[in-house]
Amino acid sequence: MNANKILLVEDDEMMLRIVKTALSREGFNVDVSKNGKDALAQLEASGFGYDLLITDIMLPFMTGFELIDKVRSNSAGQKMAVIVVSSLNNEDSILQGFHLGSDD
């Protein structure tokens, strides 16, 4: 996957900094958001112009699942790759993420 423009959605400040730094060092252009509502606003303002969305599940104002659903409901968002990162590791959460259209 060649993702040059990434939106990273994570409410944990430490995790946000670690992932953003790692991706930036690899040459990716990383924008960040700390909650689902602001992430959706960023996505809409960009015309869903990100190559990749990396989102946590447990977020303030809108869960990662709700965010994925909104992204996949938009025709431009259907082309964007989506990766879910979370400390939740139960099978139901994993299956729900795939059902909503996450890629990994």
PAMAR-173379 format. One record per residue: x, y, z of N, C-alpha, C, O in turn. Coordinates in steps of 0.1 Angstrom, whole numbers, plus 5000, padded with zeros to 4 digits. Example, Ala and Ser with C-alpha at 12.3 -4.5 7.8 and 13.67 -1.06 7.14 Angstrom:
PAMAR-173379
513249435078512349555078513249675078514249675085512849785071513749895071512950005079513450115080
//
This chain:
PAMAR-173379
500849885000500050005000500950125000501850135008500650224991501450344990500550454996499850524989500650485009499850585015500750705019501650695028500650815012501450925014500851025024501551085032499451035024498751125033497951045043496950975038498251055055497550975066496851055076497451165080495651015080495051085091495050985103494550865101495751015114495850935125494950985136494951105140494050905141493050945151493250865163493050735164493750935174494050865186493950965198494451075197493250925208493051015220494151005230494251085239494950905230496050885239497250965234497850925223497651075241498751165236500051095233500651115223500451005242501750935241501650845228502650845220500650765226500450685215500450765202501050725192499750875202499650965191501051015187501351005175501851055196503151105193504050995188504851015178503950875194504850765189504550725175505450715167503250705172502850665159503150775148503650745138502850895152503051005142504551015139504951035128505351015150506851025148507350915139508150935130506950785142507450675134507050685119507850665110505750725117505350735103505950855096506350845084506150965103506851085097508251055093508751095083508950975102510350945099510450855086511450855079509350785083509350705071508950785059508750725048508650915061508350995049506851025047506551085036506050975055504550995054504151135059504751185068503151195053502551315057501451285066500451225062501551305079500651265089499851385096500551465102498551385094497751475102497151395113496951275113496851465124496251395136494951465141494651575138494251375148493051425154492851345167493351225168492351405178492251335190490851285193490551235204489851305184488551255186487851235173488251285163486851145173486151115161485451225154485451235142484851315161484151425156485051515148484751555136486151555154487151635147487751565135488051625124487951435136488551355125487551355113488051375102486251345116485351345105485351485098485251495086485451585106485451725100486651745091486651805081487851685096489051695088488851615075489251665064488351495076488051415064487151485054487451495042486051545059485151615050485751735044485551765032486551815052487151935047488151905036488451985027488751785037489751745026489151675014489851635005487851655015487151585004487551435005487551364995487751385017488251245019489451215011489651115006490351315011491551315003492751245010493951275006492551165020493651095026493750955020492850895015495050905019495250775014494950665025494550555021495150705037494950605048494450675061494850785064493450605067492950645080493350545090493050425088494050585100494450495111493650545123493850655128492750465129491950505140491850415151491850285150491750465163491550395175490050365175489250425168489550275184488150245185487550335195486450395193488150335207487550415218488050555217489150585221487150645212487450785210486350875216485250825218486650995220485651085225484751135214485151145202483551155217482551215208481951125197480851135193482851035192482450945181483450825181484650855181482950705182483850595182484550575169484050625158485550495169486250465156485350385147485350405135484450305153483450225145482550325138482250305126482050425145481150525139481850605128481350635118483150635130483950705121484150625108483950675097484450495109484550415098483250405090483250415077482150395097480850385090480650515082480150505071480950625088480750755081481650765068481250815058482950715070483850715059483350635048483350675036482950505051482550415041481250455034480850405024480450535041479150585036479350695025478450725018480550745024480850855015481550785003482550715005481150814991481750754979483250774978484050684975483750894982485150924982485850854993487050814991485250825004485850755015485950605013486750545020485250555003485350415000486650374995487050254995487350464989488650434983489850444993490850394990489550505005490550525015490850395022489850325026492050355024492450245033492150275047492450395051491750185055491450205069492050095078491949975075492850135088493450045097492950085111492950205115492449985119492050005132493149965142493649855141493450045151494450015162493750035175493050135178493849935184493149945197493649835206494249735202493549865219493849775229492749665231492949565238491649695225490549595225490949475217491349495205490949355222491349245214490349135214490649015211489049165217488049065216487549045202487549135194487248925199486848885185485748965180485748995168484748995188483549075183483949215178483449255168484849275185485349415181486149405168485949485159486949305166487649285154486749255142486949315132485749165144484849135134483949255130483749285118483649335140482849455137483649555129483049615120484949575132485749655124485849615109485749695100485949485107486049435093484649455086484549485075483549425094482249435088481949585084481249605074482449675091482249815087483149865076482949975071484149785073484949815061486449855064487049905055486949815076488349845078489149735070488649625067490349775066491249685059492049605067492549495063492349655079493249575088493049625103493649575112
//
